Amino acid sequence: MNRVLEGNVRGGSLTAKTEFVPVGEPLRNEGSDDVFVQKHDELKQESLQTKTQPETADWRGSMKRAIRSVGVLRRHLNLPSLEGDSGGSLADDHGFPVFVPLEFAARMKPGDPNDPLLRQVLPLPEEAESPEGFSSDPVGDLNAAVAPGLLHKYHGRALAITTGACGIHCRYCFRREFPYSENSSRGNHLDLALKYLRENDSIEEVLLSGGDPLTLTDDSVAKLMQQIEAIPHVRRLRWHTRMPIVIPSRVTDSWIENMRASRLTSWVVVHCNHPAELDDETGAALMRLVDAGIPVLNQAVLLREINDDVDVLESLCRRLIDLRVMPYYLHQLDRVRGAAHFEVDQERGRALISQLESRLPGFAVPRFVCEQAGQASKTRL
């Protein structure tokens, strides 16, 4: 895998079989968090000085500077000591490492353990619970694999697992246990994925997912686009990414120019759950895409005690349409093991959509859906 781009692994425990290579060397904890925190604070200041320069800021540097432990995250936000925090269950990442960019952490409210952005990334003891109906592969990805790193679930489109790296580790991630080392379209695996695409002329759209495809460098992305572009019956690329939200400097001129120059029509689908995620830099990055003629859609996940409130969802949708981003989907939680504490009852979700319909224009109300393994499409709820 690319040794420049693999900043972190989005899924599962790191074992001897894991093949991912981190971006640079992460800051090491030599006996305590103190050295880590001191160096981290220095890097934080450097990050804050460059965050308003999206054209020149090094997004890969943002990946390197990201917070990688519960202790550092707590200290960074001046969170009060919590029961179990000193070496107990709150320090356990449950096999899914903490990874939070400073840009995203800067939007959290210091001292508030219930901050809605913090709750998306902070490991909690509840992750150890395994209620019935929750599994490691809740949407049937592995059964849909037609080549290493290529999923074919729906008519006319296929999804490429481009990398296991992601710009943030959301605790509700439905691929948190996905076996990326055997199932990503990298190296020799990519040849097999491209072969399948060439041989199946019903496929006219390729979704680039992961992990996050925008953890790849612009050169790697451009090469991948060229390889897909050479398949005559493929007409569209869909980018599924959280990077413009969490590290907005990743929206580079080079990436935009490559999309505009391609014969393939690109659609960008971002993932934003709460209006507090949309600061000025993120808004500017999204508008740069729209101004370049790239359609941008948003997918949110309905999350307990984060956005299961009509005022929060209304604010999110209004902010998105002001940025000319379409609020496309509101997803019922995918029932991945370790995320049960995020689940909201479907009846509650339907009631929220009904309330939104009475407050917003129709185009601003997202479709409330869930993904069920083996179904021919998303299921409207």
N, C-alpha and C positions, 0 to 999 in steps of 0.2 A: 504494500500500500504506500501511497505518497507520503514521504517522511516530512514534508513541509506542512501538509494540511491536517494531519490527523491529530487534532488538539485534544481530543477526549473521546471516550467511547460511550455511546448512548445505549447502554443495555447490559445487564447481567454482571456477575462477578468477574473480575479479571483473574483468569486462571493460566496455567502453563500453556494452554492451547491458544490463548488469545494472541492475535497477530498484530494488533494495532500499535502504532508507534506515536508517542506524544509529540506535539509541537515543542521543540526545544526541551529543556529540562525544567520541570515544574519546581517551584520554590520548595526547598526541603525543610522539614521540621526536625531540627537537631535536638531532640529531647523535650522540647516544649513548643507551644505556639508563639512564644515571645519573639524569637528571631524572625519567624515567618511574618508575624503581624507588623514588625518594624519595617521590614523590607516591603511588605505589601502596602503600607501607608505611603512609602515613597513612590511606589509605582502608581498608587491611586492619584496622587497629585499630578504625575506626568499624564495620566489618562485624562483627568479633568481639563488639563491645559490644551489637549488636542481634540476633545470630543466635539468642539464646534467647527472643526475643519474636516468635513466629510470627504473632500476630494484628496486630501493629503494624509489623513490619519491612516495608520497601518492597522488594518483590521486584524491581521495576524498577530500583531502585538497585543491587541485586545484579548485575543484567545489566550495568549501566554500569561497575561496579567489576571486572568479570571480567578475568582475565589474558588478554592478547591477543598475546603473543609468546613464542617459545621462550626468549629471554634472560631475560625477567622470570620465567617459570615456573622456570627453573633457579635463579635467584637467590633466589626466594621459598622454595624448598625446600633451599637451601644444597647444591645438588648439586655434586659434584666436576667439575672441568673434564674434558671428554671429547674424545677425538681428533676433530677436525673441527668442534668447537663454535664456534671463533672465526671466524664468517663462512662456515663450510663447510656440508657437507650436513646437519648436525644443526640448522642454523638455517633450513633450507628447509622451508616448510610444504607444498610440492608442490601449490600451488594450492588448498589447503583450510585456511583460516586457523585458527590456534590460538584457542580460546575455552574458558576454564575458570573457573567461578565460584569465588570464594574459599571458599565453604562446602564445596565439593567438595575443593579443594586442602588445606583444613585437616585432612582425613582421611588425607592421605598422610604417609608417614614421611619426615621431613627427612633429607637426605643419602643416600637410598636410590634409585639410578637404576632398580632393579628393582621398586620398589613397584608392586603390581598395579593401583592406581588411576591412578598416573602413566602406566603403560604404555598405558593406554587412550586417553590424550590427547596423548602426546608424539610429535611427528613423528620418524621415523627414516629413515635413508638407504634402507632396504629398500622404502619406498613408491615409489621410482622404478623398481622392478622390475615387469615386465609378463609374467608367465608365461602360458602358453596356458590358456585357459579362464576368465580373469578379464576383466571388461568394465565399461563405465560403467553398464550397466543390467542387472544380473545376474538380477533377478526379473521382467523383462518389464513394468515399469510403463508404459512409453510405449505399448506395443502394447495395453495394457488401458484406455487413456484413452478415455472415451466423451464427454467434454466437458472443456474446460480445467479442470484441477484435480480431476477426478472419475474414479476408476478403478473398473471393474466387472469383477472377476476371478471372483468366486464367487457361486453362486446365493443369492439372498435378501439380499445385502448389497453395499454399495458403500462406497468409501473416498474421503473428501474430503481433498485436500492443502490444508489451511487456510492455510498460511504456509510460507515458506522459512526462518524463524527457528527457532533451537533454543537451549535453555539450556546446552548443552555441545556441543563438537565431538568426537565419538568417532572415532578414526582408522579404525575398521572400518565406518563408516556406509555402508550400501548405497545411500544417496541422496547421497553426497558429490559426485557430478557431475550430479545431477538438474537439468534446466533449469526452475527454479522460476518465472522471470519469465514464461514462457509457459504454465506448468502449475500454477497455484494458484487455488483457488476464492475469489478476492478481486475486488471491484469488479464489472465487467460479466461476468467469468467466473463469478461466483457465480450470477447469473441463469440462465446456461446450465446450470450444474450442478443447480440447483433444478428447472429445467424437465425435465431428464432424470429426476430422482427422481419428480416428479409423474406423468410419463407411463409409468412402469414400476412397476406395482402389485405386482410380485413382490418388490420391495425392501422389507424390513421392518426392516432394521438399517443404520445409517450409522456408519461408523468415521471418527473425526476424527483426522487424522494430520498429517504435515508433513515436515520441520521438527517443531515441537511445538505443538499447538493451545493449550497453556497459556502460550505467549509472547504470546498475545492478551490484551487487558485483559478484566476481568470484564464490562464493558459490551458489548464486541464479542462475547464468548462468549455472553452472554445473548441478544443479538440473533440470532446464528446459531442458537441453540437454538430460538428462537421461529419462525424461518423454516422449520426442519425440522419442528418440531412441527405446523405448519399443513398438513403432508402427511398425510392420514388413515391411509394404509397403513403408514407408518413407525412402529414400535413401540419401537425401542431405539436408544440412542446408546452407542457404545463409544469411550472416550477413550484414545488411545495416547500416552503421555507419559512423559518422563524427569524432568520438573520436580519432582514431589514427592520424588524421590531427590536431585537435585543442588541445588535451591533449595527446601527444604521450606516456606518462608514463602509459597510460591505457593498452597498449599492454604488458601484464604481462606474465611471464613464466607459471603461473597457467592456464591462458586462452588458451595459445598455447598448453600446454600439454593436456588439456581436449579435444581440437579439434583433436589432433593427436591420442589420445587414443580411441576416439569414432569410432564406426562402420560407422557413418554417414560421408560422404564427405563434408567438409566445404569449402565454397567460401566466401571471404570477399570482399564486395563492399564498397569502401570509396567514399567520396564526397569532391573533391577539385576543385576549380574554377579558381585559379590563381597561377602562379609559385611562387609568393612570399609566399604562404602558406607552401611551401616545404622547411623548414629550415633543418639543419643537424639532429636535434633530430627527426623530423618527418620522414625524409628519413631513419634514422636508424631503427625506429619502423616498417616502411613498409618492409624494407629488412629482419628484423627478422622474419616476417610472411612468406615471400617468402622463406627464407633459411630453414624454418621449413616445407616446402612443401605445404603451404597454398596458393592457387591461389588468387591473389588480382587484382580486376578490379577497375576502377575509373569512376564515373559519375560526370559530370559537368553540370551546368546550364548556358545557354547563357544569360548574364546580360549586360544591357546597361551601357556604360561608366565604365565597370569593366573588361570584357574580350571579348568584341565584336570587336576585333582587331586581324588580322591574326598573327602578330608577338607575341602577348601575348599567343594566343592559340598554336602556334608552340612551343614556349618556354615551355609551360605547358606539351605538349605531349612529347617533347624530354626529359624533366626531369623525367616524369613518366616512360618512357621505359628504361631510364638509371637505374631506381630503380627496373626494372622488373615488373612494374605495367602496366596493359593493359588499354589504354584510350578507354573505352568501349562505353559510351554514351555521347553525348552533347545534353542536353534536351532543347527544346523550353520551355520558362517559362510556368509553370502551372498558369492559370489565377485566382489566389486567390485574394480576395478583399484586397486592401492595397498595392499591389505590381505592379500596372500598370506602374509605372515609371521605372521599370526594364526591360520592354518588348522590345525585338528587333524584327524587321520585319523578317518574315520567309525568304523572298527573300535575305535579308542581311545574314541570317544564311547559306542559301544554297551557297551563293557566298563565304563565309568564308571556308566552307568545300571544295569547288572546289579549292580554293587557297592552302589549306592544302594538298590536294591530289597531287599538283604539287611540294610540298616541302618535304613531309615525305614519308617513306615507308608505304605501305598499312596497315600493322598491327598497325601503330601508329596513324591512322586517325579514330577518333570516329564516330560512327553512329549518325547522326542528327535525333532526334526523338521527338515526342510529345505523351503525354498520353491523350486519349479521352475517356470520360466516356462511358461505355457500350461496348467498342470495345474488340475484342478477343486477342489483342496484342498491343504493342506499334506501333505507326504509323511512318513509315520512311518518312522523309521530303526531 
